[in-house]
Amino acid sequence: MSKTDIDHNHPLYLHPSDTTGVAIISIRLTWSENYSLWSRAMRIQLLGKNKLGLIDGTLSVDSFDKELSHQWNRCNAIVVGWIMSSVAKELLTGILYAKDARSVWEDLREHFDKVNASKIYQLHKGIATIMQGSDNISVYFSKLRDLWVEFDSMIPNPCDCPKSKDFVAHMESQKPIQFLMGLNESYDHARSQILMTIPTPSVNKAYSMLIERESQRTMASTSIMGQGNEVAALLASKKDGYQKSQRNWEMQCDHCHMKGHTKLNCYRLIGYPQNYFKNKKKVGQENTAYNVHTERDAEMTENGSNDRNMQRAPTFNNGQYDQIVKLLDEEKSHANMVNMAGPFHWESEGDW
């Protein structure tokens, strides 16, 4: 087969977008903690690009004619570039001096594919103890699914024998139970309904049922919240009106010295409203002194005194006031002089 005979289904076919220096996955290999996820993501992408055989040894250079060796080298270089773009900078040195993509892959596997008991213990504990908490159903399920994927990637691929299939089916049947265990208590009724369903739904089916339940609950809460806001707004408006109708007893009038109003709205100066004293006689009046003040004004009004034309005591201007004070001072001075002179007696011893 010549180079010109390569079509898009051939493993050595390169699409124009297949270039080096572009990361084909978002996960970057840093250490053994994320190797399982990284290797699985890389294998999926390489399988989609029909280049998985370059790392597992099924597409060696000896598998093709010599006239396609150059094309094979190009494909090998591009796969090595993809690997380099998805690992930490500290790992680039060992990759640069590798012979081919398969040797790079095997070297990384030997260094980082460390399945140990402590990692499996952490995954088991995380799956068994994860709780929904403040997360919604989607976020909680996503976290649990990540733990399942990482745990499954650490287990060797089962064979096609019936026992292995039974084991895989048993592991899948545990996932709905693990998912339901971490739900909040508010989903107790939905959890009971799912567990009583025969056969037990798959984990994806249980997730869909709970998502629908959560959506219905959200719609109900939104409706109740809207009604609550309307009631709260109505109560707030009534409260504002009530507060506005109350007297501010911190104020004090400069004219009558009563609290609850100022000189600008003192009824003694601006006049009382019509039927004020009749409406004032009700239960729960706030200030006794103010009531006495208004009752005295009511008596004056009922005796024929109008609020604006009320008869007042005579007043004097400044000049008249000074004259009165001067007369009082003169009278007081004359009285003092008489007192200082002492009593007056007739002492006659004879004729004058």
SERO-4910 file (N, C-alpha, C, O; in steps of 0.05 Angstrom, whole numbers):
BEGIN
 pado doro    nc1    nc2    nc3   cac1   cac2   cac3    cc1    cc2    cc3    oc1    oc2    oc3
  Met    A     17    -24      0      0      0      0     18     25      0     36     27     16
  Ser    A     12     43    -18     28     67    -20     16     88     -2     -6     85      9
  Lys    A     31    110      1     22    132     19     -3    145      9    -20    154     24
  Thr    A     -6    145    -18    -30    158    -29    -55    141    -26    -77    151    -29
  Asp    A    -52    115    -19    -75     98    -15    -86     99     13   -107     86     18
  Ile    A    -74    115     32    -84    116     59   -110    132     60   -111    156     52
  Asp    A   -131    120     71   -156    135     74   -160    141    104   -143    135    120
  His    A   -183    153    110   -188    162    137   -192    140    157   -191    144    181
  Asn    A   -196    115    148   -199     93    166   -173     78    172   -172     61    189
  His    A   -152     86    158   -126     73    162   -114     83    188   -116    107    194
  Pro    A   -101     65    204    -89     74    230    -67     95    227    -61    109    246
  Leu    A    -55     97    204    -33    116    200    -43    142    187    -28    159    179
  Tyr    A    -70    144    184    -81    168    172    -79    191    193    -85    188    216
  Leu    A    -71    215    183    -69    238    200    -88    260    190    -87    268    167
  His    A   -105    269    208   -123    290    201   -108    317    202    -89    319    218
  Pro    A   -116    337    187   -101    363    189   -101    374    217    -82    390    223
  Ser    A   -120    368    234   -120    378    261   -101    362    280    -97    371    302
  Asp    A    -91    340    270    -73    323    287    -45    335    286    -29    328    268
  Thr    A    -39    352    305    -12    365    306     -1    362    334    -16    357    354
  Thr    A     25    364    337     38    362    363     35    389    378     28    409    366
  Gly    A     40    387    404     38    411    420     11    418    430      7    438    444
  Val    A    -10    402    422    -37    407    431    -45    385    450    -43    361    444
  Ala    A    -55    393    474    -64    374    494    -91    363    486   -109    378    481
  Ile    A    -93    337    484   -118    324    475   -136    318    499   -159    310    495
  Ile    A   -126    321    524   -143    317    548   -137    340    566   -117    354    564
  Ser    A   -156    345    585   -153    368    603   -138    359    629   -130    377    644
  Ile    A   -134    334    633   -120    324    657    -90    324    652    -82    315    631
  Arg    A    -75    334    671    -46    334    668    -34    315    689    -39    317    713
  Leu    A    -17    296    679     -5    277    697     16    291    715     34    304    705
  Thr    A     13    288    741     31    300    760     45    279    777     70    281    782
  Trp    A     30    260    787     42    239    804     24    215    803      5    214    787
  Ser    A     29    196    821     14    171    820    -15    175    828    -32    158    822
  Glu    A    -22    197    842    -49    200    852    -69    203    829    -92    194    831
  Asn    A    -61    215    806    -80    218    784    -72    203    759    -82    208    738
  Tyr    A    -55    183    763    -46    168    739    -69    152    727    -72    150    703
  Ser    A    -85    139    744   -107    122    734   -126    139    717   -135    130    696
  Leu    A   -134    162    726   -152    179    711   -138    189    685   -150    189    664
  Trp    A   -113    197    687    -99    207    664    -96    185    643   -102    190    619
  Ser    A    -87    161    651    -83    140    631   -110    132    618   -110    126    594
  Arg    A   -131    131    633   -157    124    621   -166    145    602   -176    139    580
  Ala    A   -163    171    608   -171    192    590   -154    192    565   -164    196    543
  Met    A   -128    186    567   -111    185    544   -118    162    526   -118    165    501
  Arg    A   -124    139    537   -131    116    521   -157    121    505   -160    112    482
  Ile    A   -176    135    518   -201    141    505   -196    159    481   -207    155    459
  Gln    A   -180    180    484   -175    198    462   -159    185    440   -164    190    416
  Leu    A   -139    169    447   -123    155    426   -140    135    411   -136    131    387
  Leu    A   -158    122    425   -176    104    411   -194    119    391   -199    109    369
  Gly    A   -204    142    399   -220    158    381   -205    167    356   -216    171    335
  Lys    A   -179    172    359   -162    181    337   -149    158    322   -133    162    304
  Asn    A   -157    133    330   -146    109    317   -116    106    320   -103     96    301
  Lys    A   -106    115    343    -77    113    348    -70     98    373    -47     99    383
  Leu    A    -89     83    384    -84     69    409    -63     47    405    -48     40    424
  Gly    A    -62     35    381    -42     14    376    -14     23    378      4      6    381
  Leu    A     -9     49    377     19     59    379     30     58    407     54     59    411
  Ile    A     12     56    427     22     55    455     18     26    467     32     20    487
  Asp    A      1     10    455     -2    -17    466     14    -38    450     13    -62    457
  Gly    A     28    -30    429     46    -48    414     33    -62    391     47    -77    378
  Thr    A      7    -58    386     -6    -72    363      0    -59    336     -5    -71    316
  Leu    A     10    -34    336     17    -20    311     46    -13    311     54     10    312
  Ser    A     63    -33    310     92    -29    309    100    -22    281     84    -27    262
  Val    A    123    -12    277    133     -4    251    136    -28    233    134    -26    208
  Asp    A    141    -52    245    144    -76    229    118    -86    218    118   -104    201
  Ser    A     96    -75    227     70    -84    217     62    -73    190     42    -81    179
  Phe    A     78    -54    180     71    -40    155     94    -44    135    116    -51    142
  Asp    A     88    -38    111    108    -38     90    129    -16     95    124      4    108
  Lys    A    153    -21     83    174     -1     87    167     26     75    177     47     85
  Glu    A    151     26     55    143     52     43    126     69     62    122     93     57
  Leu    A    114     56     82     98     71    101    113     77    128    101     87    147
  Ser    A    139     71    128    154     75    153    155    105    160    154    112    183
  His    A    158    122    140    158    151    145    132    160    157    131    176    176
  Gln    A    110    150    146     84    158    156     81    147    185     69    161    202
  Trp    A     91    124    190     90    113    217    106    131    237     97    136    259
  Asn    A    129    140    228    145    157    245    131    184    251    133    194    273
  Arg    A    117    194    232    101    218    236     79    214    257     76    229    276
  Cys    A     65    192    254     44    186    273     55    181    301     44    190    321
  Asn    A     79    168    302     91    163    328    100    189    341     96    192    365
  Ala    A    111    208    326    120    233    337     96    250    347     98    263    368
  Ile    A     74    248    333     50    264    341     39    252    367     31    267    385
  Val    A     39    226    370     29    214    395     47    221    418     38    226    440
  Val    A     73    220    413     92    228    435     88    257    443     89    264    466
  Gly    A     82    275    423     76    303    429     50    306    445     49    323    463
  Trp    A     31    290    439      6    291    455     11    283    485      1    295    503
  Ile    A     28    263    488     35    255    515     50    277    530     45    283    553
  Met    A     70    289    516     85    311    528     68    335    536     74    348    555
  Ser    A     47    340    521     30    363    527     11    358    550     -3    376    559
  Ser    A     10    333    560     -9    327    581      5    316    606     -8    304    623
  Val    A     31    322    609     45    314    634     58    339    646     61    360    632
  Ala    A     66    337    671     80    359    684    108    364    671    119    346    659
  Lys    A    118    388    675    144    395    662    166    378    673    186    373    659
  Glu    A    164    369    698    186    353    710    189    326    696    210    313    699
  Leu    A    169    317    680    170    291    668    178    292    639    180    271    625
  Leu    A    184    315    628    190    318    600    217    306    592    220    296    570
  Thr    A    236    308    610    263    299    603    264    269    596    276    262    576
  Gly    A    251    252    611    251    224    605    236    217    580    242    198    566
  Ile    A    216    234    572    200    228    548    216    236    523    214    223    503
  Leu    A    232    257    525    247    267    501    267    246    491    272    245    466
  Tyr    A    278    230    508    299    211    500    288    183    496    303    164    493
  Ala    A    261    180    496    249    154    492    250    146    463    252    163    445
  Lys    A    249    120    458    251    110    431    226    115    415    227    124    392
  Asp    A    203    109    426    177    112    412    155    116    433    160    117    457
  Ala    A    131    119    423    108    125    441    102    101    459     94    106    482
  Arg    A    106     77    450    101     54    467    120     53    491    111     48    513
  Ser    A    145     59    487    165     59    509    159     81    528    163     78    553
  Val    A    150    105    518    142    127    536    119    118    554    119    122    578
  Trp    A     99    105    541     75     97    556     83     76    578     73     78    600
  Glu    A     99     57    571    107     36    590    124     48    613    121     39    636
  Asp    A    140     67    607    157     79    627    140     94    648    144     93    672
  Leu    A    121    109    638    102    124    656     86    104    672     80    109    696
  Arg    A     77     82    660     62     63    675     78     50    698     67     46    720
  Glu    A    103     44    693    120     32    713    125     51    736    128     42    759
  His    A    126     76    730    132     96    751    108    104    768    110    108    792
  Phe    A     85    105    755     62    118    769     38     99    773     20    107    788
  Asp    A     38     77    761     15     59    765     19     43    790     26     19    790
  Lys    A     15     56    813     20     44    839     -7     41    853    -17     59    866
  Val    A    -19     18    850    -44     11    863    -37      0    890    -28    -23    892
  Asn    A    -42     15    912    -35      6    938    -60      4    956    -81     15    948
  Ala    A    -58     -9    978    -81    -13    996    -91     13   1008   -115     16   1011
  Ser    A    -73     32   1013    -82     57   1025   -100     73   1006   -120     85   1015
  Lys    A    -94     73    980   -110     87    961   -138     74    958   -158     88    957
  Ile    A   -138     48    958   -164     34    956   -180     39    981   -205     41    980
  Tyr    A   -167     40   1004   -181     46   1029   -194     73   1028   -217     77   1037
  Gln    A   -179     93   1019   -190    120   1017   -214    122    999   -234    135   1005
  Leu    A   -213    108    976   -236    108    958   -260     94    970   -282    104    968
  His    A   -255     71    983   -277     57    996   -290     75   1018   -314     76   1020
  Lys    A   -274     88   1033   -284    105   1055   -299    129   1043   -320    136   1054
  Gly    A   -288    140   1022   -302    163   1010   -329    155    999   -349    170   1002
  Ile    A   -331    132    986   -357    123    975   -377    117    997   -401    122    994
  Ala    A   -367    106   1019   -385     98   1041   -394    121   1058   -416    119   1070
  Thr    A   -379    142   1060   -384    164   1078   -393    190   1065   -400    209   1079
  Ile    A   -393    191   1039   -400    216   1026   -430    223   1031   -447    205   1030
  Met    A   -436    248   1037   -463    257   1044   -470    280   1025   -452    295   1016
  Gln    A   -496    284   1021   -505    306   1004   -500    333   1017   -489    351   1004
  Gly    A   -507    336   1043   -502    361   1056   -517    384   1043   -541    382   1038
  Ser    A   -503    406   1038   -515    429   1026   -515    429    996   -525    447    983
  Asp    A   -504    407    984   -504    405    954   -531    397    944   -547    384    958
  Asn    A   -537    405    919   -561    394    906   -555    366    896   -533    356    898
  Ile    A   -576    354    884   -573    326    875   -552    323    854   -536    303    854
  Ser    A   -550    342    835   -531    339    813   -502    340    823   -486    324    815
  Val    A   -496    359    841   -469    362    851   -461    338    868   -439    327    865
  Tyr    A   -480    329    885   -474    305    901   -469    281    884   -450    266    889
  Phe    A   -486    276    864   -482    253    846   -456    255    831   -443    234    826
  Ser    A   -449    278    822   -424    281    807   -399    274    824   -381    261    815
  Lys    A   -399    283    850   -377    276    867   -376    246    872   -354    234    871
  Leu    A   -398    233    876   -398    204    880   -390    189    855   -376    169    857
  Arg    A   -398    198    832   -391    185    807   -361    186    802   -349    168    792
  Asp    A   -348    209    810   -319    211    807   -305    190    823   -285    179    815
  Leu    A   -315    185    847   -303    164    864   -307    137    852   -289    120    853
  Trp    A   -330    132    840   -335    106    827   -316    102    804   -304     80    801
  Val    A   -313    123    787   -296    120    764   -267    115    772   -253     98    760
  Glu    A   -257    129    792   -229    125    800   -226     97    812   -205     84    808
  Phe    A   -245     88    827   -243     61    839   -244     40    817   -229     20    818
  Asp    A   -262     43    797   -263     23    776   -238     22    759   -230      1    749
  Ser    A   -225     45    756   -200     46    740   -177     31    754   -158     23    741
  Met    A   -179     27    780   -157     14    795   -162    -17    796   -144    -31    804
  Ile    A   -185    -26    788   -191    -54    788   -184    -66    761   -191    -55    740
  Pro    A   -170    -88    760   -163   -101    734   -188   -107    718   -209   -115    729
  Asn    A   -186   -105    692   -208   -111    674   -217   -140    677   -200   -158    675
  Pro    A   -242   -145    683   -251   -173    686   -251   -187    659   -253   -175    637
  Cys    A   -250   -213    660   -251   -229    635   -280   -232    627   -299   -221    640
  Asp    A   -285   -247    605   -312   -251    595   -325   -275    606   -346   -284    596
  Cys    A   -314   -287    627   -326   -311    639   -352   -303    654   -355   -280    662
  Pro    A   -370   -322    658   -395   -316    672   -391   -305    701   -406   -288    709
  Lys    A   -371   -315    715   -366   -305    742   -359   -276    743   -367   -261    760
  Ser    A   -342   -268    724   -335   -240    722   -359   -222    716   -361   -200    726
  Lys    A   -376   -232    698   -400   -216    692   -418   -213    716   -430   -192    720
  Asp    A   -421   -235    732   -437   -234    756   -425   -214    776   -439   -199    790
  Phe    A   -398   -214    778   -385   -195    796   -390   -166    788   -395   -149    804
  Val    A   -387   -161    762   -392   -133    751   -421   -125    757   -426   -103    764
  Ala    A   -440   -144    753   -468   -138    758   -473   -132    787   -489   -115    794
  His    A   -460   -147    805   -463   -142    833   -452   -115    841   -465   -101    857
  Met    A   -429   -107    830   -418    -81    836   -436    -58    827   -439    -38    840
  Glu    A   -449    -62    804   -467    -42    793   -492    -40    810   -504    -18    813
  Ser    A   -501    -63    822   -525    -62    838   -521    -48    865   -540    -39    878
  Gln    A   -495    -45    873   -489    -32    898   -490     -1    895   -493     13    915
  Lys    A   -487      8    871   -485     37    867   -511     52    873   -509     73    886
  Pro    A   -535     42    866   -559     57    874   -562     58    905   -571     79    915
  Ile    A   -554     37    919   -556     37    948   -536     58    960   -543     72    978
  Gln    A   -512     58    949   -492     77    959   -501    106    953   -496    124    969
  Phe    A   -514    110    930   -524    136    924   -546    145    942   -547    168    951
  Leu    A   -565    127    949   -587    134    966   -579    137    995   -592    152   1010
  Met    A   -557    124   1003   -548    126   1031   -540    154   1039   -544    163   1061
  Gly    A   -528    169   1020   -518    196   1026   -538    218   1023   -530    241   1028
  Leu    A   -563    212   1016   -582    234   1012   -591    245   1039   -589    232   1060
  Asn    A   -600    270   1039   -610    283   1063   -636    270   1072   -649    256   1057
  Glu    A   -643    275   1097   -668    264   1109   -693    274   1095   -714    261   1096
  Ser    A   -691    297   1081   -715    307   1068   -723    290   1044   -745    293   1034
  Tyr    A   -706    271   1036   -712    253   1014   -719    225   1024   -717    206   1009
  Asp    A   -727    223   1049   -733    196   1060   -756    183   1045   -755    159   1040
  His    A   -777    198   1039   -800    186   1026   -793    177    998   -800    155    990
  Ala    A   -778    193    983   -769    185    956   -750    161    957   -752    144    940
  Arg    A   -733    161    977   -714    139    980   -729    112    985   -722     92    974
  Ser    A   -750    113   1002   -765     89   1008   -780     79    983   -782     55    979
  Gln    A   -790     98    967   -804     89    943   -785     76    923   -793     56    911
  Ile    A   -761     86    921   -742     74    902   -733     46    912   -731     28    896
  Leu    A   -729     44    938   -720     18    949   -742     -3    947   -735    -27    945
  Met    A   -767      5    948   -789    -15    946   -796    -22    918   -812    -40    913
  Thr    A   -784     -8    898   -789    -14    870   -776    -41    862   -752    -45    869
  Ile    A   -790    -58    849   -780    -84    840   -781    -85    810   -803    -82    798
  Pro    A   -758    -90    796   -731    -92    807   -721    -65    815   -731    -44    806
  Thr    A   -699    -65    831   -688    -39    839   -677    -24    815   -662    -35    799
  Pro    A   -685      2    813   -675     17    789   -645     20    789   -632     18    810
  Ser    A   -634     24    766   -605     30    763   -599     57    776   -617     72    782
  Val    A   -573     62    780   -565     86    793   -573    111    776   -581    131    787
  Asn    A   -572    108    749   -579    130    732   -610    135    733   -619    158    732
  Lys    A   -625    114    735   -654    117    737   -662    129    764   -679    147    765
  Ala    A   -649    120    785   -654    132    812   -646    162    812   -660    178    824
  Tyr    A   -625    169    799   -616    197    797   -637    213    782   -644    235    791
  Ser    A   -648    203    760   -669    217    745   -694    221    761   -706    243    760
  Met    A   -702    201    777   -726    204    793   -722    225    815   -741    241    820
  Leu    A   -699    226    827   -694    246    848   -691    274    836   -699    293    849
  Ile    A   -680    276    812   -678    302    800   -705    313    794   -710    337    798
  Glu    A   -724    296    785   -751    305    781   -764    313    807   -779    333    808
  Arg    A   -760    298    828   -771    305    854   -759    332    864   -774    349    875
  Glu    A   -734    336    860   -721    361    868   -732    385    853   -736    407    864
  Ser    A   -737    381    827   -748    403    810   -776    410    820   -783    434    822
  Gln    A   -793    390    826   -820    396    837   -818    411    863   -834    429    868
  Arg    A   -800    403    880   -797    416    906   -788    445    903   -797    463    917
  Thr    A   -769    449    884   -760    477    879   -782    495    869   -785    518    877
  Met    A   -799    484    851   -822    499    840   -841    506    863   -852    528    864
  Ala    A   -846    486    880   -865    491    903   -854    513    922   -868    530    930
  Ser    A   -827    510    928   -815    531    946   -815    558    934   -819    578    948
  Thr    A   -811    560    907   -812    586    894   -839    598    895   -842    622    900
  Ser    A   -860    582    892   -888    592    893   -894    602    921   -906    623    925
  Ile    A   -886    586    941   -891    594    969   -876    619    976   -886    637    990
  Met    A   -851    621    966   -835    644    972   -847    669    959   -847    691    971
  Gly    A   -858    666    935   -871    689    922   -895    699    938   -899    723    942
  Gln    A   -911    679    948   -934    687    964   -925    700    991   -937    719   1000
  Gly    A   -903    689   1002   -893    700   1027   -883    728   1023   -886    745   1041
  Asn    A   -871    734   1000   -861    761    995   -884    781    993   -882    803   1002
  Glu    A   -907    772    980   -930    789    978   -941    795   1006   -948    818   1012
  Val    A   -943    775   1023   -953    779   1050   -935    797   1066   -944    815   1080
  Ala    A   -908    792   1063   -889    809   1077   -891    838   1068   -889    856   1085
  Ala    A   -894    842   1042   -897    869   1032   -922    883   1043   -921    906   1050
  Leu    A   -944    867   1045   -969    878   1055   -965    885   1085   -974    907   1094
  Leu    A   -953    867   1100   -949    873   1129   -930    896   1133   -934    913   1151
  Ala    A   -909    898   1116   -891    920   1118   -905    947   1112   -900    967   1126
  Ser    A   -922    947   1092   -936    972   1086   -955    980   1109   -957   1003   1116
  Lys    A   -968    959   1121   -986    965   1144   -970    975   1167   -978    994   1182
  Lys    A   -946    963   1171   -929    972   1193   -919   1000   1190   -919   1016   1208
  Asp    A   -912   1007   1165   -903   1034   1159   -925   1054   1164   -921   1075   1175
  Gly    A   -949   1046   1155   -972   1064   1160   -978   1068   1189   -984   1090   1199
  Tyr    A   -975   1046   1205   -980   1047   1233   -959   1065   1247   -965   1081   1264
  Gln    A   -933   1061   1238   -912   1077   1251   -915   1107   1244   -909   1124   1260
  Lys    A   -924   1112   1219   -928   1140   1212   -950   1153   1228   -950   1177   1233
  Ser    A   -971   1136   1235   -993   1147   1250   -987   1152   1280  -1002   1165   1293
  Gln    A   -965   1140   1290   -958   1143   1318   -944   1170   1322   -930   1181   1304
  Arg    A   -947   1180   1346   -933   1205   1353   -904   1200   1359   -897   1180   1371
  Asn    A   -888   1219   1352   -859   1218   1359   -856   1233   1386   -854   1257   1387
  Trp    A   -855   1218   1408   -855   1230   1434   -828   1241   1442   -825   1252   1464
  Glu    A   -809   1239   1424   -783   1252   1430   -784   1282   1423   -767   1297   1432
  Met    A   -804   1290   1408   -807   1319   1401   -820   1334   1425   -834   1322   1441
  Gln    A   -814   1360   1426   -827   1376   1447   -832   1404   1435   -815   1416   1422
  Cys    A   -857   1413   1440   -865   1439   1429   -853   1461   1445   -853   1461   1470
  Asp    A   -842   1482   1431   -831   1505   1445   -852   1524   1456   -846   1541   1472
  His    A   -877   1521   1446   -898   1539   1455   -913   1528   1479   -915   1542   1500
  Cys    A   -924   1504   1477   -939   1493   1500   -923   1474   1517   -933   1465   1538
  His    A   -898   1468   1508   -880   1450   1523   -891   1422   1526   -882   1408   1544
  Met    A   -909   1414   1509   -919   1387   1509   -903   1370   1489   -893   1381   1469
  Lys    A   -901   1344   1494   -886   1326   1477   -905   1314   1456   -930   1313   1460
  Gly    A   -894   1304   1434   -909   1291   1414   -913   1309   1389   -923   1299   1369
  His    A   -905   1334   1390   -908   1351   1367   -888   1375   1370   -875   1378   1391
  Thr    A   -887   1391   1349   -869   1415   1349   -887   1440   1347   -911   1438   1345
  Lys    A   -873   1462   1348   -887   1488   1346   -901   1492   1319   -921   1506   1317
  Leu    A   -890   1479   1298   -901   1482   1272   -929   1470   1269   -945   1479   1254
  Asn    A   -934   1448   1284   -960   1435   1283   -974   1434   1310   -989   1416   1315
  Cys    A   -969   1455   1326   -982   1457   1352  -1011   1466   1347  -1015   1487   1335
  Tyr    A  -1030   1451   1357  -1058   1458   1353  -1065   1484   1367  -1084   1498   1358
  Arg    A  -1051   1492   1388  -1057   1517   1402  -1050   1541   1384  -1062   1563   1387
  Leu    A  -1032   1537   1365  -1024   1559   1348  -1039   1558   1321  -1047   1578   1310
  Ile    A  -1041   1533   1310  -1053   1531   1283  -1082   1524   1284  -1096   1524   1263
  Gly    A  -1093   1518   1308  -1121   1511   1310  -1126   1481   1310  -1111   1466   1297
  Tyr    A  -1147   1473   1324  -1154   1445   1326  -1171   1436   1302  -1187   1452   1292
  Pro    A  -1167   1411   1292  -1184   1401   1270  -1213   1399   1279  -1219   1398   1303
  Gln    A  -1230   1397   1260  -1259   1394   1266  -1264   1367   1279  -1254   1347   1270
  Asn    A  -1281   1367   1300  -1288   1343   1314  -1264   1330   1327  -1265   1306   1333
  Tyr    A  -1243   1345   1332  -1219   1333   1344  -1224   1322   1372  -1216   1300   1378
  Phe    A  -1237   1338   1388  -1241   1330   1416  -1261   1308   1419  -1259   1293   1439
  Lys    A  -1279   1305   1401  -1298   1283   1402  -1284   1257   1394  -1288   1236   1407
  Asn    A  -1266   1258   1374  -1252   1234   1365  -1230   1226   1384  -1220   1204   1383
  Lys    A  -1221   1245   1400  -1198   1240   1418  -1206   1222   1441  -1188   1209   1453
  Lys    A  -1231   1220   1447  -1240   1204   1470  -1242   1174   1461  -1263   1165   1453
  Lys    A  -1220   1161   1463  -1218   1132   1456  -1198   1118   1474  -1184   1131   1490
  Val    A  -1197   1092   1472  -1181   1076   1490  -1152   1077   1480  -1147   1077   1456
  Gly    A  -1133   1076   1499  -1104   1074   1492  -1091   1100   1486  -1073   1100   1469
  Gln    A  -1099   1123   1497  -1086   1148   1492  -1058   1147   1504  -1053   1136   1526
  Glu    A  -1038   1158   1489  -1010   1153   1495   -999   1169   1518   -983   1159   1534
  Asn    A  -1007   1195   1521   -993   1212   1540  -1014   1227   1557  -1031   1241   1546
  Thr    A  -1013   1223   1584  -1032   1234   1602  -1030   1265   1603  -1051   1279   1603
  Ala    A  -1006   1275   1604  -1002   1304   1605  -1013   1317   1580  -1025   1339   1581
  Tyr    A  -1009   1304   1557  -1020   1315   1533  -1051   1315   1533  -1063   1333   1523
  Asn    A  -1062   1294   1545  -1091   1292   1546  -1103   1314   1564  -1123   1326   1557
  Val    A  -1089   1319   1587  -1098   1341   1604  -1097   1368   1590  -1115   1384   1592
  His    A  -1076   1371   1575  -1072   1396   1559  -1095   1399   1539  -1107   1420   1536
  Thr    A  -1102   1377   1524  -1123   1379   1504  -1150   1381   1517  -1168   1395   1506
  Glu    A  -1154   1368   1540  -1180   1370   1554  -1185   1398   1563  -1208   1408   1562
  Arg    A  -1164   1412   1574  -1167   1440   1582  -1174   1457   1559  -1191   1475   1561
  Asp    A  -1161   1452   1536  -1168   1467   1512  -1196   1461   1503  -1210   1478   1492
  Ala    A  -1205   1436   1507  -1232   1429   1499  -1253   1444   1515  -1272   1453   1504
  Glu    A  -1248   1446   1542  -1266   1462   1559  -1268   1491   1550  -1289   1502   1549
  Met    A  -1245   1502   1543  -1245   1529   1534  -1260   1532   1507  -1274   1552   1503
  Thr    A  -1256   1512   1490  -1270   1513   1464  -1300   1510   1467  -1316   1524   1454
  Glu    A  -1308   1492   1486  -1337   1487   1490  -1350   1511   1504  -1374   1515   1500
  Asn    A  -1335   1528   1518  -1346   1552   1531  -1348   1575   1512  -1355   1598   1520
  Gly    A  -1341   1570   1487  -1345   1592   1467  -1320   1603   1456  -1321   1623   1442
  Ser    A  -1297   1592   1463  -1272   1603   1453  -1264   1587   1428  -1262   1563   1429
  Asn    A  -1260   1601   1407  -1251   1588   1382  -1221   1583   1383  -1207   1597   1397
  Asp    A  -1212   1561   1368  -1183   1554   1369  -1166   1576   1359  -1145   1582   1371
  Arg    A  -1173   1590   1338  -1156   1611   1327  -1161   1638   1340  -1143   1654   1342
  Asn    A  -1187   1643   1350  -1194   1669   1362  -1196   1667   1392  -1211   1682   1404
  Met    A  -1181   1649   1404  -1182   1646   1433  -1173   1671   1448  -1152   1682   1441
  Gln    A  -1190   1680   1469  -1182   1704   1484  -1159   1698   1501  -1158   1678   1515
  Arg    A  -1139   1716   1501  -1115   1711   1516  -1112   1734   1536  -1126   1754   1535
  Ala    A  -1094   1731   1556  -1088   1751   1576  -1075   1776   1563  -1062   1773   1542
  Pro    A  -1080   1800   1575  -1069   1824   1563  -1038   1822   1562  -1025   1810   1579
  Thr    A  -1027   1834   1541   -998   1834   1537   -988   1862   1536  -1004   1880   1529
  Phe    A   -963   1867   1542   -950   1894   1542   -927   1893   1523   -914   1873   1519
  Asn    A   -922   1917   1512   -898   1919   1496   -874   1925   1514   -877   1928   1538
  Asn    A   -850   1927   1502   -826   1931   1518   -826   1958   1533   -817   1959   1556
  Gly    A   -836   1979   1521   -836   2005   1535   -854   2005   1559   -847   2015   1580
  Gln    A   -878   1993   1555   -897   1992   1578   -886   1974   1600   -889   1980   1623
  Tyr    A   -873   1953   1592   -862   1935   1612   -840   1949   1629   -838   1946   1653
  Asp    A   -823   1966   1616   -802   1980   1630   -814   2001   1650   -804   2004   1672
  Gln    A   -836   2014   1641   -848   2034   1659   -860   2021   1684   -857   2031   1706
  Ile    A   -872   1998   1680   -884   1983   1703   -862   1975   1722   -865   1978   1747
  Val    A   -839   1965   1712   -817   1957   1729   -806   1981   1744   -798   1979   1767
  Lys    A   -804   2004   1730   -794   2028   1743   -812   2037   1766   -802   2045   1787
  Leu    A   -838   2037   1762   -857   2045   1783   -855   2026   1807   -856   2035   1829
  Leu    A   -852   2001   1801   -850   1981   1823   -824   1986   1839   -824   1983   1863
  Asp    A   -803   1993   1825   -777   1998   1839   -779   2022   1857   -769   2023   1879
  Glu    A   -793   2044   1847   -795   2069   1862   -812   2064   1887   -806   2074   1909
  Glu    A   -833   2048   1884   -851   2042   1907   -836   2026   1928   -838   2031   1952
  Lys    A   -820   2008   1919   -804   1991   1937   -784   2008   1952   -779   2003   1975
  Ser    A   -771   2027   1938   -751   2045   1950   -763   2063   1971   -751   2067   1992
  His    A   -786   2073   1966   -800   2091   1985   -808   2075   2010   -806   2085   2033
  Ala    A   -816   2050   2006   -824   2034   2030   -800   2028   2047   -802   2027   2072
  Asn    A   -777   2024   2035   -752   2019   2051   -744   2043   2067   -735   2040   2090
  Met    A   -747   2067   2056   -740   2091   2071   -758   2095   2095   -748   2103   2116
  Val    A   -783   2089   2093   -801   2092   2115   -793   2072   2137   -794   2079   2161
  Asn    A   -786   2048   2130   -779   2028   2150   -753   2036   2165   -751   2031   2189
  Met    A   -735   2048   2151   -709   2056   2163   -714   2079   2183   -699   2081   2203
  Ala    A   -734   2096   2180   -739   2119   2198   -750   2111   2225   -747   2125   2244
  Gly    A   -762   2088   2227   -772   2078   2252   -800   2089   2258   -810   2105   2242
  Pro    A   -812   2082   2280   -840   2091   2287   -839   2121   2295   -820   2131   2306
  Phe    A   -861   2134   2290   -863   2162   2296   -881   2165   2321   -904   2156   2321
  His    A   -871   2179   2344   -886   2182   2370   -886   2212   2378   -867   2227   2372
  Trp    A   -908   2220   2390   -910   2247   2402   -899   2245   2430   -908   2230   2447
  Glu    A   -878   2261   2436   -867   2263   2463   -869   2292   2473   -851   2308   2471
  Ser    A   -892   2297   2484   -897   2325   2493   -895   2327   2523   -909   2312   2538
  Glu    A   -879   2345   2533   -876   2348   2562   -888   2375   2571   -888   2383   2595
  Gly    A   -899   2386   2553   -912   2412   2561   -920   2427   2536   -922   2416   2514
  Asp    A   -926   2452   2541   -935   2468   2518   -911   2475   2501   -888   2477   2510
  Trp    A   -917   2480   2476   -896   2489   2458   -890   2518   2462   -873   2530   2449
***
